[in-house]
Amino acid sequence: MTPELAAEWDDLVDRVEATPFHRPGWFTAWWDAFGEGNRRVVTVRRGTELVAVMPLVERRGVVSSATNWHSFVSGPVAVDDLARTALLDHVLARSRRVELSHLTTLASDSTTETVTRRRAHVRREIVQRSPYVPGEVTFESYVERREARRVRQLERNRRKLEKLGPVRYVAGGDDLDADVARFLEIEASGWKGESGTAILSDARTRDFYAGLAAWAGPAGLLRVAFLEVDGRAVAGELCLEDAHATYPLKASYEPGFRQFSPGLILLFEQVRTSVDSGRSYEFMGSAEPYKMRWADDVRDIHRLDIHPATVPGRATLLADVAVRIARRGAGRGKLLATDARDWSRTLLARALPARRGRSGDPVTELPAQRDAVETTTPAAPVVTPVQAPAKEPRNAVSARSGSPDAQPSRATTPS
């Protein structure tokens, strides 16, 4: 991806008010740490103006979102329905199966409507319900809706901490590198370090957050918050933040202060700061019971499994359905899976020569394609692919996300 494309992409995100998770900096950090297979950045232009973009990954014949359990939301970024439709048409025409994950309800609805009009088969499911506090509420009204006994307990714990020294909420320091290092030290000292789930415990996760900090810090999107007792940080949150929301990627606390619930005290301060500035506070991850004690609203996060209305798409759908039946243990399903595999091979063998023989199609085959740039014209889209070698697969667990059992973010686990 060229610096010019990254700058245009950032400008498009600003225009449509998308999230930090839709920006090229997030995608680059994610790909460098977790990417496998062939990278694609599909873009749509009107003349020279970038009007839609979506990063994708192609692995083992499946085109999918560039997401895993570190991701929050994803999907196409587009100025209008026409741009989004042109982008999706291009992806469907050159894929036999598409998995789009971490879609908001709005993105899921618009994408489902578009691909259904193209007679594609869509399997849609909610993979996560993520709690949040709206930015439109006041902190006083938010507190009123909480269980009084839990609020009183937090107040008592804070008074106990104040007996050990001055308690201070600190956020947005001048030295971000030092703040990030300070947070990582807190996180590695607790149960996450012992269980191997801390950032520093895994090389790929460490690389991801290093790349994330290197991008988000200079971009003004990185924020680290701490709860200090007598100048010592006892809890911290590593966040992305823009004009619309605070996104806590990771949270942790000093194990020696667990009885005081410093993570929850910090959470309360973070919610207060967010809503006072008109930002929502996104809890990230699933609607676990402890989170729903501190939130009333949830965002549905969707996954779409799409089989285009093409011969390869229908063949793949037939095979996938048969495999799902077979996995349920039905003997008939196993027979269907074998028949579907044979039919799929036959259909694909018939389809591929026809596709290769089409005239006027300038697009190379998908696995060799990296950055596909579409320019809309009154007649038809023109696609210019950029060749790039595939990234070597790793032996570690696949980074591809989108399955119903994909791990929810364990980012914000206050005490």
N, C-alpha and C positions, 0 to 999 in steps of 0.2 A: 504494500500500500504506500503510495507516494505521499509526501507531506502536503501537496496540493489537495489531494483527495481527502486527507484527514481534516484539513482546514474547512473544506466545503461541507464535509459531513458534520463537523461541530457546528457550523453555521446553520445547517438544516435542523439539527436538534434544538438549537436556540429558537428558531422560527416556529417550530411546532410545539415547543415546550415539552419535549420528551425528557426522560430521566437520565442520570449519569450512566445507567446500565445500557443505554442505547448509544453511547458515545464511542468513537474509535479507540480512545485510550483504554477503556474497559476491555473492549474486544482484543486489542493488541496484548494487554497484560494476560488475559485469559488464554489466548492462543499460544503465547510463548511458554506458558506453564503447563497447559493441559491439552493443547491441540493435537489431534491425530488425524491422519487421512489427508484430504485435499481441502484447502481453504478456498472459499468463494466470497467475494463481496459483490453483490448484484446491485447495480445502481441504475436509476432511470433519470434521463435528462430531457428537458425541453429546450432545444437549441443548445446552449452551453450551460444552462442552469440545472443544478442538481435538484431533483424534486422527490426522489425516493431512494432509500438504501436499506439493505438488510444483509448482515453477515451470515454465512451458512458454512456447514462442514459436510463433506461427502465421505462416507465410510461404508465399505462393504455394500455398495449399491444403494444406500439410503442417504438422502439429503436431510440434514437436521439443523436445528438451531445450535448456535455456539453457546451451549449452556451446560452447567452441572449444578451440584447442590450449593456451590458458592454464589450462584446467580439468583437474582430476585425477579426481574421482569426482562422480557426480550420481545422481539418481533419487528415487523417492518416500520420504518420511519418514513412518513410520506406527507406531502403538503395537502393532498386531497384524494378522493376515491379513485379518480382516473389514474393518478400516479401509482397508487397501491395496486390497482387492478393490472396495470401494465407489468409491474414487478412480479406479481403472483402468476400471471399468464406465462411469463418467461420461465419461471421456475417449474411450473407444472408441465410445460411443453417438453422439458428436457430432463424429467425425472420420472422414475417409476414408483417411487414412494417418498413422501415428505413427512417428516416429524417436526412440528413446531411446538416448542414447549415454553413455559414461563410467560404465557400471554395474559395480559389483562383481559377483563371481560369485554371491554370495548374493542380491543385488537382481535380477540377471539370471535366476537360477533361479526365484525366487518370481514375478517378473513373467511369465516365459514360461509357467509353470504356470497362472497365473490367466487369461491371455488365450487360451491354448490351450483351456481349459475353455469359453471363450466362442466357440470355433470360429473364432477369428481365425487368419489365416495369419501365421506368424512366421519371419522370416529372421534367424538369430543368427550372430554372428561375433565373434571376439576381435580387437580392434583394437590392443591394446597389452598387453605383459607388463612390468609395472613392478617393478623390483627393490626390496627392502627388507631391513632388518636387524630381526629380531623383538626386541621389548622384553624377552622372557623370558631371552635369553642373557646371559652375562657378557661383559664386554669381553675378558677373558683368553681365553675360549673362541673368541670371534670372531677375535682375532688369530691364534690357533693354526691356524685354517682358511684363513688367507691364505697366499699364496706367500711363503716366507721371504725370497727375494731382493728382493721388492718392499717388504716391511716394512723390511729392512735399508737399502734405498735411501732410504726416507723418513727413517729415523733419521740417515743420513749427511747428507741435505739439511738437516735441522733443525740439526745441529751446524755446518754451513757458515753457516747463517743466524745462529747464535748468535755467530759471529765478527764479524758486522756490528753486533751490539747485542743487548740482551735480547729474547728471543722470548716473546710472551705471547698467550694465548688469552683473548679478551674477548667476553662475551655478556651481553645483558640490561642495557644501559646505562640511566641515568635519563632521558636526553634522546633519546626515540625519533625525533623529527623530525630532530635533528642526525645520528643514526646512519643514518637512511634517506638523507639527503643525502650523507653520507660514502660509503655503499655505491654510490649512483648515480654518484658521481664516479669511483670505481674502475672500475665497469662500463663507463662511457663512454670510459675511457682506453685500453681494450684492444681486442682484435680485434672485439668486438661493436660498439663504437663505429665502427670502420673499416668494418665490413660492413653497418651500418645496422640491426642486430638488438638494440641496447641499448634499454633502456626509454625513455631520453630521445630516441631517434632517431625515434620514431613517436608522433604526437599521441594516438591512441586508446589505445595501450599506456601512455603517460605518464598519461593521465586515469584509466585503470583502476587503476594502482598508487597514484595519489594518492587515489582513492576507497577503495581497499583499506586503505591506511595510516590514513586518517581513521576507518574503521570498526574495524579490527582492533586498532589501538593502544589506544584507550579500552576495548575489550572484553577486553584482556589476552591477545590471541591473537597479537600481532606480536612477533617476536624477530629481532634483527640480531646476527650473530656476526662477529668479525674475528680475523685473525691479525696481530699487530703485531710489527714489528721496530724496536727502539729508539723506540717510541712512534708509529711510522708504520704505518698499516693497509696491508698488502700483499695481503690476500685477504679476501673477505667473503661471507656468505650471508644472504639475506633470506628469512625463514621465517615460516610460521604454525606455531603449536604449541599443543596442548591437553594434557589429562591423559593421552592415549593415544599420541600420535605427534608427531614433528617433521616438518614438510613444507617442505623448501627450495624456494621458488618460483624463486629466481634465485641464481646464484653467479658470482663473478668474481675476478680477481686483477690485480695490477699487472704490466704486460708486462715491465718491467725486472727482475722477479724470477722470470721464468718458469723459468729453469734450476734453481731450487730447489724447484719443484713446490709453491708455497705453498697452492694450492687443495686438493691432496691432504692436506697436513699439517692444514689446517683441517678437511677432511672427517673425518679420523681423530679429531680432537678432538670434533667434533659427534656422531659415532657413540658415542664414549665417554660423553659427557654424556647422550645420549638413553637408552642402555641402562642406565647406572648409575641413572637415575631411573625405570626401568621403561617407558620409551616406545620404540616402534619408530622407526626412522629410515627414512623413505620417500625413495628416490632420485628419484622422479617420472620421468615420461617412459618411454621404451622401454628394453628390456634390451640396451642397446648393450654391445659387448665390454668397453670400459673400465670400465663400471659393474659388470659381472658379476665383475670381478677383486676387487671389494670387497663383494660380496653373494652369498648362496647361494640366496635365496628370491625368488620373483616373485609379484605379484598379477595375475591376469588381469582386464583391463578390457574389457567387452563393449559391443556395439552391437546393438540390436534394431530391425528394420524390420518394422512391424506393419500389416497390412491387416485392419480389422475385418470380421466376418461380416455385412456389410450390403450392399445393392445398390451404393451409392457405393464402399464398400471393395473389393468384388469387381471392380467396373469399373476402379478405379484399379490394382488388382493386375494385371489383364489387360493394361492399357496399359503398366505398368512392365516386365512380363516381356517384352512385345514390343519395347519400346525397348531393353532390355538385349541382346536377340538381334540387333536391327538394328545396334547399336553394334559388334558383333563382325564386322560386314562381310558378313553373309549377306544375299543378295538376298531370300530368302524371309522373313527377319526384317523387312526394310523393308516388305514387303507386309503382314506380320502387324501391324506397328506402325500402318499406315494403317487396317487393318480394326479394330484394337483401339481406335483413337481414335474411329472412327465408332460402334462399339458402346458405348464409354464415354459418349459424348455422349447416345446414345439412352437408356441405362440411367439416367444422371443426370437427364435430362429427365423420365423417368417417376417417379423416386424423389423428387425435390425437392417436387413438388406434394403428394405423399402425406405427406411429413414436415411440411410447413407446415400441412397440414390436421388434424394430430393435435390432439385436445383435451386440455386439462390439462397441456400441456408449457410451463412458464414460462420456458424457456431461450431467449435470443435467439440468432441465428446467430453462429457462432464468431468471425468476424473482428471483431465489435463487442464481444467479451467480454474483460474484463480480469481481474477477481478474481471467481471463481465459488466461492461458499460453500455446501457441502453440509451438511445436517443429517440424520443418520440417525435414522429413527423406526421403530417396529415395522412400519409399513406399507411405506413406500418413501422413498427420499431426496428431499429438497426442495432445489432448487438456486436460489440467488438471485444473478443476475449483476450486476456493476457495470460500467456503460458507461465506455469510455475510447477516445479517438482513437488510431488507429494511429500508430506512430512512422514518420517519413518514411524511406524507404530511402536508403542512402548509395551513392555511386558507387564507393566503395572495394570491395575484395574482401569477399565475404560473410563474416559472422562465424559463420554456422551451421556446426556441427561434426557429426560422427557418420559421415562417409564413411570408407571403409576407408583412403583415402590422407590422412586428416587428419594434420596435422603433429604429431609427438610433442613434448612439452615439451622445450625446449632449456634448461630452467631450471638444471640442475646440471651444468655442464661444467667441472670442476676441471682444473687443469693436471696 
